[in-house]
Amino acid sequence: MSIKIKNKKDKKFEKELAQKMSLFDKTPSCCLACETPFDKKSREMAMTWYVVVHEEEKEVNLYCPPCWETAKKILEEIKNVKTDP
């Protein structure tokens, strides 16, 4: 791989990383659905909660595991209703 191509890829990666890090500051402090508080210093919460990023709107949504599971069930039910004759 030529040095020019590698440098171009590195710059693109750095730009994307910078954009994502700027969105990190917009992470809410509670679940969007039930408003359960989110402790940004908790490793357990960071590993179990769900983050949905909408890059075009520059919006970050945060969901606790119970709300995420509820949403998945609702979507599955909707999917099943649409596929049933």
Residue, then its C-alpha position, 0 to 999 in steps of 0.5 A: m500500500s502506498i504511503k499516500i493511500k495509507n495517509k488518506k485512510d488515516k486522515k479519513f479515520e481520524k475525521e470520523l473518530a473526531q465526529k463520533m467523539s463530538l457526539f459523545d458529549k451529547t450522550p443523555s444522562c437518562c433513558l429516553a423512554c423511562e428516564t432512568p438515570f444513567d451513570k456515565k462513570s459506571r462500567e456496567m451501565a456503559m456495557t449494558w445500555y444501548v446508544v442509538v446515534h443519528e449522525e445526520e440529526k447529530e442526535v444521541n439516544l440512550y436506552c436502558p436494557p428493559c426499555w430496549e427489550t420492550a422495543k424489540k418485542i414491539l417491533e417483532e410483534i409488528k413484523n409478525v402482524k405484517t407477515d401474517p395473511 
